[in-house]
């Protein structure tokens, strides 16, 4: 993949940063064969494009990311967030208008997007009816990962971005009811009829066969879902997914504790060469692990006077990142970062990058300065064993006493 882009490093105000970043960015391969994807270790998340960021601001971020070696762009049909009928699909449209500015850009980037899934209630009720379907399709009033909806959603995303192929197409969340996002326990009372796995996987297989997507992946999924989808792939002869995009950070390690990491390993998934790799979103917990937010509301207001920060602007969106426990652990991690001469952001991203199952870490931003800071974090060496131990000690309170750290046998409190 080419690492050149507009503006040139010579004319950019970030020129010294760009020259260094391009040389230090690491790349990994997703999948095998002629459709294998070479992606940067850092992936640019775009869910603010069209809501917190204007089209011009979004284009500037895409320019800076690509110029610094980031060739991986992650979008979704429902973006921007918080999702609204008036802005549905705008993120993909902005990516499309950026690509149209320079025809050479398409070959330099790996574009990922996602199809929305079943969602009870009114929040996403606008999506299914807003899509364009083939003539004769029965009215689609509710989201689901059915064949007709997956095929239509992909076609609509391709049209919005003005491209022929989506490099990585992901199922945004399961069709079935499951304990994802901020729900801890699985509740049988929430179980509901769901589209059969074979229908969903079969539709993805059609998109692969038609060349409309090169690879595919899962998102907000768990070990049960991974296993069922792999069973369908084997039964239908469909290419296996190569990625799983889950919420994952120092504050939220569910992926490695609930069996999902095990299900995605090369041995158990049968996906070569690295298994179903993790695309981690929320690696700095929506900004909480950057040290931006504290329990002191007045200090937070001073740092975010324009209310552009996500948690300041949308206090009810992703509240899990701003719980009291999250803020307390974030403060402890900030102290560890200071002791190790790192920024809190560098500490969080370096920890995430060091996981053996990581394929790429997704970053988000609303300003060019934030984007530069986030990309700079990928220049930082991975944490040492001593630093990992300090990080785990700072997080112990949030994990409780059940799990002991390596080397500990028992702690007895008199």
Phi, psi and omega in degrees: 000139179289148178248010178272157183193171170268146347284165180291153180300331183291329184259347183284142174294348178258026192303315182294322177295316182297315181300320181285316185298319181299326181281340186257344183296134178263154181230145179231161182252130176253121179082183182229170173077196186294339180260013176298146183247130175263112187238148177289152179298334178254129180244135181274114173280146190235016188289352175271348184291116181101356177233285177282340180236138176286172177299316181296317178297319180296317178299319180296322178292318177298319178300311183294319180300310182295321179295336180263008175102358179276111183251005187249122184237127182246126180228188176196153181296329184278350181291150011277174178244155351302143186291135178219152180301322185291334184248004182306127177082358185294327179298313178297323178297321179294319176299319179297317180292329176292316180297324182290340179293333183209106183302339182284347185293324188302321183285352183262351185234152172254118186254126176246142172216180187218151175258134181285155186235184184305135182209098180299150179098183189268346191301320182244019184295343182281342192288305184303314180289341182280341181287158172264128182244159176301150180302135180095355179290131176302151180306132179254102187259341182226140180295143171194158180271055178274166179302310185297322182285321179296314181296317180291318181298319179296314178301318180294321178295318178301317182293316181299322182271351178067037182234165181265336185218135170266125185294318181224116181249129189237145172277114194297322174201165185296151175286328180280165174283131180209163182274078179250176181058238187259018177265122185279310187261153174276130183243119180296332181297339181271355182299143184213160175300142181226156176299134179302144179304321182298323179293316179297311181294322178299321178294319176298320178300322177296317180296321177295315182295327180278353181077014180280340173223152180262317178223166177220164184209174179252170177204143181052043185246163180234184186299321180299312181297319178301313182297316181294321180292321178294325176298317180295319178302316180294320183290323185262352182072031180265140176308138184282154176294150182248349181222161172219119183260106183234157173294125186202127179198180175302331181274343189218094186252025184306323182304323184264358181246346185255011178097353183291317177300322178294315180297331183269357183295157178305321182296313188273329181274335184072015179265118181265153356266348190242012183080191174277105188276154182275131165256105188274122168252160181073024184295338172245024173051052177062024179103345182299320181280000174276352183087007184289328185244144178220185174281353180268098184298326181293322177293321178297320180296323179293325180283332185235059187295335183268005180057031179275338180296140187303312185288336176283323184277326182230076186297339181266359182265127181052055182296342182300331181285345187242023177293161179302319179297318179300316180294321180294315179292323178300322178294320177294320180292325177297324178293320176297317180301315180298319179297327182265010180060042176235157170280157177304324179295315178300318180298313184294315181290322180295322176297312182298317181298335184278357180287137187294339184260008186281132175259320177194150179251125183274130178250153175229156181197163174236355177223159176296325179297318177296319180299316179298315180300317181295317180292324177302327181298338180277356173273344183288137176301153175298156183293145175282169179299323179293318179293321177300320180296319178295321178296314180297321178297321179292333182267353187306321184300323183282341180263348180078183187269358186294316181265129177260153178282158181305131178098344179269140177256306181198139173248118182256124178258119183288000000 
